[in-house]
Amino acid sequence: MSAKKRILNILFWSVVSAAFIGPGTITTAAKSGAAYGTELLWALLFSTLACLLLQEAAARLTMVSELNLGQAIVHQFENSKAKIPILILVLGAIVVGAAAYEMGNLLGAVSGFRLIFDLPAWILVLIIGVVAAVILSIPSLKIISTIMGFVVLVMGLGFLITAVLVRPEMKEILKGSVVPRFPSTSDANVLVLGLIGTTIVPYNLFLGSGISNKNQSVKEMRFSLTLAILLGGLFSMAVLIVGTAVFTEFSFESLSLALQQRIGPAGKYLLGFGLFAAGFTSSVTAPLAAAITLKSLFGNKNPEKWLPGSMNFKLGWIIVLLIGVTFAAVNIKPIPAIILAQALNGFLLPFISVFLFMVINNKKLTGQQSNPITLNLLMIIVIFVTLILGLNSATKAFYSIFLPTISPGNEVLWTIGFVAIIISALVWFNGQKNKYGK
């Protein structure tokens, strides 16, 4: 493969990085750096490798079976009574979640822009929304993905340059990356969960599977996807290192001031552009992921009516984009909807991982490209961790809605761990049964 084609493939797959490096990632990573220095870098490294493992399986599934993740799930449960509830759960979490988070993506882009130019927020929201709509109107997923990949690459390089200028100690970076540590403070666990959860996003699996290029070989896909996601993880780690410049209460304004003190006026512009780019790329990828999910669940009988330029496909991303623009323009924060979205996405993440494990080990779909035992073991570890994250997220959402004055105790956490072990074991044996017909 030529060098030009390799670069274009990496840019294409960088859309996955564009999808998970949003304002939430920037906020969580920078706040972690401000609060704990480089101690939590290991959480970003783990989540990056887990993201790579799941995204590779989702893309490989599409390339060898010619079914994307949504279609494969429909196929897997075609004759099951659980089919309808599963499809409703997937549809609700992906579409509702994308719509709720779209507001945050737009407001994040606005926050970055306003660090440089002080314009009314509602005007910026409308401008960004229009530009996102223009890009989403392009009837080629490859072109959209390449544009977003290029933007996230420029953004990431900006954060890398800023991180180098902050002059962190290499010894502390290496220690923080490979030695898991949990600082003994109440919000440390929340930040660890946030760092992992903000990188492994359920709708990204549908996005990566839905844009898979069947003209690529599996080997080409693996090389390009691996490099794109590892770069995305490196960029997220750079954001955390940038956050270590803050020694006061964290905010984007305090981070901007800290960077200006460290590296001069350029600090404000680098942070502003980075935050804007993170919000803008995510404001494109979230509606795109929702449209791809709708296509995969409902476009099987009439695929020509769900092509990227079709009205059905356009309505999928238009609805999500309009909801985000409306809430962001009037600065209304729909707390119940966001809590519901977080609960649904947190609850859905491990089960999407389970569904992916099942279909990638279904030899009727993947043939000789099903997972070897080493990848299955790694996926089970990721499923176990995401189960704990998902059940913990759903539990916290339940307590915040129905028991706001009570916090989950240790017995709840032990119960979550036990349930995660049982489910992981059942998934493993089910996968082995599907793989070997036992």
N, C-alpha and C positions, 0 to 999 in steps of 0.2 A: 504494500500500500504506500502511495506517495505521501510525502510530508504534508502537503496541502490537504489531502483527504483526511489524514489523521487529525490535523488541527480543526478542520470543519466538524469531524465526528465528536471531538472533545467539546467544542462549542455547543453542538447539538445536545449532547447529554448533560451539559452544564445547566440545562433548564431545571434539572432535579435539584441542583444546588441553589438555583434562583428561587425555587419553591420553598426550600426550608430555611434559607437565610433571609428572614423577614424582620420586621421591627421587633417581634417577640424574641427572636434569637439575639438580635443586637442588644436589646434591653437586658435580657437574662445573662448573657455572656459578660457584658460590660459591668453589670452590677455584681456579678460573681467576682470579677477581677478587682473591683473597688473594695469589696468586703473581705475577700480572702486571698488576694494576690493570685499566685499561680497554683494554689492548692487543688483547685477543682478542674484543672485541665484534663485529668484522666477521664472525667465524665464525658467531655466532648470527644475524646479519642474513642472511647467505647461506643458512643452513639454513632459516630461516623462509620466505624467498622460494621456496626449492626445495620445501619442504613444501607451500606454497600451490599451486605449479604442479602438483605431482603429485596433491594432494588434489582440486583443481578438476577435473582430467581424470578421476579415478576417480568423482567424483560425477556429472559430466556424462555419462559413459558409461552409468551406471545410468538416468539420467533420460531419455535419448534412445533407448536400446536396450531398456529394461526388463529388462536383465540386469545383475546386480552383477558385481564384478570377478572373483570366483571362477567364476561361471557363464560369463562371457565368455572366460576362459582355457580352460575346458572346451570351449566352442564352437570356439575358435580351433584347438585341437589335437585336435578330435574324431576325425579320420581319420589322425592321426599316430602313429607308433610311439613317439614321445616322450611321449605323453599320460600313461601310467601313471607313469613316472619323475618327470615334472613335478609331477603331483598329489601324489605321495609327498613330494617335496621341499618343496612348499608346505605340505602338511599337517603334516609333521614340524617344520619351522621355526616355523610360526605357533603350533601347539598346545604343542609342547615349550618353545618360547621363552616363551610367555605363562605357562606353569606355573612355569618356573624364575624368571622375573622377578616373579611374584606374591609370592614370599617376600620379595623386596627391597621391594616396595611396602608390604607389611604391616609389615615391620620399620621402614621409613622413617616410616610413620604413627605407630608406637609411639614412635620416637625423638623425634618432634615433641611428642607428648603428654607424654612423660616430662620434657621440658624445663620443663613447667609443673606437672605432678602426678607424684609419684614412686610409681607403682603397679607391681606385678609385670608383667613384659613378657608372660608367657603369658596372663594374664587379659585384658590389652588386646588381644592378638592375637585371642582368641576373641570378644571383644565386637565388634571391628571386622569380623571375619569374618561374624558373625551379621547385623550391620547391612548389610554388603555383599550378603549373600544375600537379605535382605528387599527391598532395592532392585532386585536382579536378578530377583526374582520378579514384579515389576510387568510385566504382559503388554502393555506399550506401549513400544517403543523411543523414541518421541518424548518420553514422560514421563521415562524414565531419562536420556535425553540432556539434557533441560532442567534436571533436578535437578543433574546433574554440571556442566553449564555454569554454573549459578548459583554452585555451590561454588567452581569455579575462578576465576570473576569476583571473588568476595569475597577469595579467596586472593591473586590477582594485585594487587588494589587494596592489600592489606596490604603486599605487597613493594614496590609503587610508592611508597607513603607512606614506608616504611622507607628506600628508596633516596634519596628527596628529603631526608629528615632526616639522612642520612649526609653530605649537602652535597658531592657530587662537582663537579669543574670541568667546565662544559659544553663547553669547548674540547677537553678530553681525551676526553670522550664522543663528540663528533663525529669526532675524529681516529681513535679506536679503532674506530668503526663503519664508516668508509669507506676506511681505509687498511689493507690486509692486511699484517700483520707476523707474523713467526715468531721469537720470542725464541730466542736461541742457547743453549738449555739442553735437556737430554735429554728432559724430560717435557713440553716445550711442544707438540711434535707430537702426543703422546698426547692432551693436553687439547684441541687443535684437532679431532682426529678424534672425540674424545668429544663435544664441543659440537655437531658436525654430526650425528654418528650418533645422538645421544640425541633429536634433534628429528625426523629423518626415519626413522620406525620402520615396518617392513614391515606389521605387522598393523594399523596405523592406516589404511592404504589400503583394506584389507578392511572395517574398521569404518566409515570415511566413506562408502564405496560401498554398504555394506549398510544403512545407516540413511537413505540419500537419500530425500527426500520427493518422490514423483512428482507431488504436487499443487502443488509449487512450480514456477515457471518457471526456466529456466536463468539468466536475469538476476537473479532474486531469490536463487537459490542463490549465485551469484557474489558478490553484494554481501554477504550474510550470512557466507558462508564466508571471504571475504577479510578482513572486519573481525574475525571471531573468531580467525583464525590470526595476523593481525598483532598483535592484543592479546596472544595467547599468546606471540609472539616478544618483544613489549615486556616482558611479565612476566618472561620468562627473562633478558632483558638487565638488568632491575631486580635480579634475584637476583645476577647477576654484580657489579653495582655495590655491592650490599649486602656481598658478599664482600670488597670492597676495604677494609672496616673492620678486617680481621684483619691483624696484623703479625707474628704468631707462627705456629707450625706449625698448619695448618688442622685443625679439628674443629668439630662443631656446638657443643660446649661453649665452645671458644675464640671462635667467632663470636657466641654468645650473650653472653659476657662483654664482647666488643668493642662490641656494640650497646648493652649497658647502660651502658657508659662514654660512648658517644656521645649516646644519646637517652634514657637513664634506664631504669627498670624495664620500660617498655613494650616495649623491644627484645626481651626474653626472650619475652614473650607473642606478639608479632608473628611472630617466628621460629618459635616452637613451633606456632602455629596454621598458618602457611604450610607447614611441613614435614609436619604432620599432614594437612592438606587435600590436598597433593600426593600423599602416599602413599595416602590413602583413595580419592581419585578414580581413581587408577591401579589400585587393587585392585578397583575395579568395572569399569573399561574393559578391562583385560586379559582376564578371563574372558568378558566380553561379545564382544570381538573374536574370541576362540577359537570361541565358539558360532556367531557369524555366519559365520566361515570354514567351519566344518563344514557349516552349512546351505547355503552357496553351492556346496560341492563335492559334497554327497550328497543335497541336498533337491530336486533338479530333477524326479525322477520322481514323488515324492509330497510336493509342497510343503505340503499341509495338515498333514503329520506333523512339519513343522519350523517351524511358527509360533512366535513368541516365547513363548507360554504352553504350548507342547507339551512332552511329556516328553523327546523327543529333544533339543530346544533346551536345556532345563533341564540335562540330563545333561552337555552340552558345557561350560557354565560351572561346574556343580557340581564336576566333576572337577578343573578348573584351580584353583578356589577352595580345595578340600579339600587339594590338594597344597601350595599356598602356605601355608595355615593350619597344616598338620602340621609342615612344615619350620620355619616361623617360631615356632611355639609351643614347640618343643623347642630352638630356636636352632641347629639343625643346618644347616650350610652345605654343600649338595651340590656341591662344587667341580667334579667331572667333568661333572655335568649343566649347571652354569652355563657352563662352558667350551664344552660342546657347543652349548648354546643360543646363546651369543654367536657361535660360528663359523657356525652355521646361519643365524642372523638376519643376520649380517654378509655371508655369502655370498649369502643370498636377496635382500637389499635391492636390489642392482643388477639382478638378474634379474626381480624383480617390476616394477621400473621399465621394463625391456625389454618384458615382457609387456604392461604398461599402454600403452607406446608403440605396440605392434603392434595392440592391439585398438581403441585410440582412433583409429587411422588406417585401420581396416577399414571401408570405406564401406558394406558390407553390414550392419554393426551401427550405425554412427553417422550415415550419410547425410551431410547438409549440416553436421552438427555435428562432423565430424572436425577435427583440428587444422589451423589455418593454418600456413604455413611458419615464421612467427616463433615460435609456440609449440613447433613441432617442433625448431627450432634450440636454444631454451632447454632443452627436455627432453633433447636430446642432450648438452648441457653438464652437466646434472644427472646423467645416466646415466654420463658419463665420470667425474665426481667420485665418484659412489657405487660405480662399479666399482673405483676405486682404494681407496676405504674398505673395500669388501667383501672384495676380494682381500687387502688388507693385514691385515684382521681375521682372515680364514681362515688366512693364512700365519702370523700370530703364534700362533693357537690350535694349528696344526700343530707349530710349533717348541716351544711350551710343553708339549705332550703327548709328542712323540717326540724332540725335541732340546732338552731343558730347559737345557742348559749353553751353548747357542749362540744368538746373536741374528742375525736376518736382516741381511745386509750390503747395501751400496749397489747391488750388482749385482742383488739380488732386487727392490729398489725400482724400478730401471730396467726390469727385465723386466715388473713389474706395470704400469708406465706404458705400455710398448709394447703389452702385451696389451689394456689398456683402450682405446687408440687404435684398434686393429684391430677390436675388438668394437663400439665406438661407430660406426665407419664402416659395418660390416656391417648394424648395426641401422638406420642412416639409409637405406641403399639398400633394405633390405627394407621399411621404412615407406613410402618413395616408391613402391615397386612395388605395395604393397597399396592405396595412396591413389589412384594414377593408372592402375593396371592395366598398368604397363609390364613 
